[in-house]
Amino acid sequence: MVDLDWKAKMVSSDISNKSSKLSIPTPFRLLNMSSPLSTSTSASSAYEYYLRLPELRMLWEAKEFPDWQNELVLKPALHALETTFRFISIVLSDPRPYSNRREWTRRLESLATSQIELIAMICEDENEDKTTAGTAPIVDLTSSNGVLARECSSTEVWKVHGETTVVNRTSESSLLPRLATWQKSEDVAEKILYSIECEMRRCPYTLGLGEPNLSGKPNLDYDAVCKPNELHAVKKSPYDHVDNHENATLYTVHQILEAWIQTAKQVLKRIVSRIDAGNFETAANDGYLTEKIWKLLSEIEDLHLLMDPDDFLRLKSQLMIKSVNETEAFCFRSKGLVEITKMSKELKHKVPFILGVEVDPKGGPRIQEAAMKLYAEKEEGNKVFLVQALQAIEGALKRFFYGYKQVLVVVMGSLEAKGNRVVTSSDSGDSLSQIFLEPTYFPSLDAAKTFLGEFWSRGQGASGLTRWMKK
């Protein structure tokens, strides 16, 4: 969040409102709407060097299980969760008497639970998509016939599921089992383990981090997929010598953030490919998953609010974090965030294909009318779910940037957050304001709902709508 410095001059919506019958006025004055979303190359390079992103990307993008299509989606998500375990250790080891350890603990418990929920959604997808079912690297715990492997030093627990004897294996490399044995973190770890047990109940396998696994499911081969030892090898920043405890906090928060941005990127690519293949139901599922990832990114950014103000501002000076000009937002130092923002916006171009119509070259309301029929006829539920999911992504994206701006002001002060320009102006021309105040990315869907509302509010109801659809 805060340690980003990018030149984001906002992406304007390329969609023309000519396709809607209704002209919806914009109550805000938007400045520089034609300026593109961009990043400062030097600032982005410094940001990536600080977080060791090139090394992390090598881990995220390494394809080690060729038959497992979910690998590149799930792996960075597991890395984010594992990094959260490390973050818990950092927070609970903080020697500063003025650290708000109680609230930090609550926030990190909540963050871990939110991530586990999304990981479960990703794993559930393997059950629904026949092309991915059964391809994940798992450890079938029922195959041992109750015999403990001598060469495996991981904790193993006997479980009985019906008449089947199950050996429950725990990851050897993850930090979570270790947190469960440390007095300071024991309660936090137990809560996370029970969250895994609850959230993974619909999945074909569980994570194998020491959760009870009462249903005796196969375990994901967590150590082979996540490789915790390799991940924790990049736990130190190149600026680890900076004498400021908030340095580890800032560094770790942004590693978690970037890991989920990587997952979002893969999910957005999958949405496009699934739409192109006509798999609207699974594309809709991915749409709602993307919405939740945007919300999770907001939750991660909010962690900056718990950092000590004096220590953080001193760290900001030590790391020489500052805006380049008055329209730059710190967050646009992340090339990944810029990319998933653009990818989320570009989903608007898929609407005509979803509705089965072509854009009217004369600017007619062809897409709008197709959307009205889709909503009213209720015969193609998967398409309705999908277009609703696309609009949900837009809403979550705009809320992220609105919330980010508020966090920036609270953590750094309004003047610095706005590049030494007062942030309270009603004519805010900064890139963040442009993003969350710009017109809808889906004007035809918006107009279709407006007209449907008019049908019902004017008492024309179903009969009037039926007559219109028969035209």
Summary of the structure (lengths in Angstrom):
residues: 471
radius of gyration: 24.4
end to end distance: 51.9
largest distance: 75.5
contacts: 1526
relative contact order: 0.16
helix: 59%
strand: 4%
